[in-house]
Amino acid sequence: MASTEQGLKKGPTPARRTAGEKSRRQALADHAAGHVPGEGPVPDHASKVDRFRVVLYLCAAANADIAGPREECAEYAAAFGWEIAEVVEDRVGLLSPEGREGLARAVELVEQQEAGAVLTPWRSMISTIPQEYDEVARGVEKAGGFLHVMDSDRIRPHTSC
């Protein structure tokens, strides 16, 4: 059995970093915050990190209730620390992705750098056809973001486009 008395008598562990290593680490942290050494003091705003922003995109038939999927998306975003820039809904049913104004708006928000991703609960809310889905994903990537699907394999109610 190990004795805990020895550990209590020793006191705190001494620091093992040299002064040179501490200054190197500080320079790395300053550089990561956007401060270039020799350009004056580190600005206050350099330490502020903005939260990642997403657009929630939901698509359903006109009479479908999508409050549940909207809430699930909001909780999912919160779990990752993502801020919701906007919630965009299309109520057009089985219209192809290129015909949906809401989807175009979601991609436009990414292009305008208002958000970094489009978050949707199910892949079918973009398209059930793989080629159409891939085309939308490429469009979001060209705009500078990514398309994120919360749950692509779940059995879901008949609310998607």
N, C-alpha and C positions, 0 to 999 in steps of 0.2 A: 504494500500500500504506500502511496506517495504521501509525503508530509507537506502540508500547506504552510507550516511555520517558516520554512526557509524563504519562501516568496515574500512573506510579510516583512521580514527583516531587511531585505535588499533595498526597498524603496523603488522609485520610478526608474524606468529604463532610460539611460542617457540617449540623446539624439545621436544618430550615426551619420548624419549628412554633414558634409564639409561646407564651409562658407561658399566655396566655388560652385558646389552642386546646388545650393540654395539659390544663388543668383542665376544659374543656368535654368532652373525650373521656373523662376520668376520671369525670365525673358521669354521662355516658351509660352507661359500663360498670357503675358502681355501681347505676344505676337498672335496668339489664337483669338484674343479679344480685338485685334485689328490695330494695335499700336506698334509702330515701327520704332525700334530703339534709336535714340538721338533726335527724335522729333518733338521733344518736350514731354510734359507730364501725360500720364494716361488719362484720356477724357472720361468723364463720368458716364456718358452714354455708351461707351464701348463695352461696359460690363452688362448692359441690358440685353437680354436674349428674348426675341419675340417668339410667341408660341406658334407652332405650325398650324396653318389654317386650312380647312377643308370646306368643300361645298357638298351638302347632302343632296343627293339626287334620288327622287322617287318617281315611279311611273306606274300608273294604274288606270283601270277603267273609271269612267266618270262617277259611277255609283259605289265604288269600292272604298272601304274604310282602311286607310293606311296610317292611322294614328299610331298603331302598335309598331310597325316597322320604323316609323319616324322616331319614336321614342327609343327603340333599340339602337338606332344609328347614333342618336345623341348620347346615349350611355356608352356606346362603344368608343366614340370620339373622346368623351371625357376620360375614359379609362386609359387612353394613350396620351392624355394631356393636350389633345388637339382642340383648337378653337373653331367653332362653326362660323364661317364667313356668311353663308346664306343657305337657306333651304329652298330647293327648286323642285316643283312638282309638275309633272305632265299628266294630264287626265285625258289621254287620247286613245287608249286601248291598244290595238294591234298595229299601230302606225310604225313604219320603219324608223330607225334612229335618225336618218337624215331629214325626216319630216317633222321632228319634234323641236319646238321652240325652246322648251325648258332645257333639253339636253345641250342645245347650242348655247344657251345662256350659261350653263355650268362650265362648258369648255371655255367660253369667253372670259369668265371670272379667273380661270387658271391662266389664260393668255395675258390678262391684265395684271397678273401677279397679286390678285386679291386672295387667291388660295393656291395651295400647292398640290391639291389632289381633289378628285371627285370620289366621294364615298357613297356607295349604294348598298342596300341590304342584300340583294340577290343579283346574280349574273343575269337572270331573265329580265330584270328591270332595264337592262341595256338592250339585250337581244337574246333570243333563244337560238339564233343562227350563229354559229361560231365565226363565220367570215364577217358578219356585221359587227359582232362584239369586238373582234380583233381590229376592225377599222376604227371603231370608236376609241379603243385603247390607244391606237397609234396616233389618233388626232389629239388626244389629251397629252400624250408624250411630246408631240410636236409643239404643243402650246406651252410646254415647259413643266408639266406635272405628271401625275400618274393616276390611273383608275384603280380604286381599291374596292373590292367586293368583300363584304363582311362574311357571308356564308353562302357558298356556291352549291353546296350539296344538300341543303335542308329541304324537306318537303314543305311546301308553302301553300297558302290559300290562293285562290284565283284572283289575285290583285295585280299581278304584274302585266306589263305590256306584251 
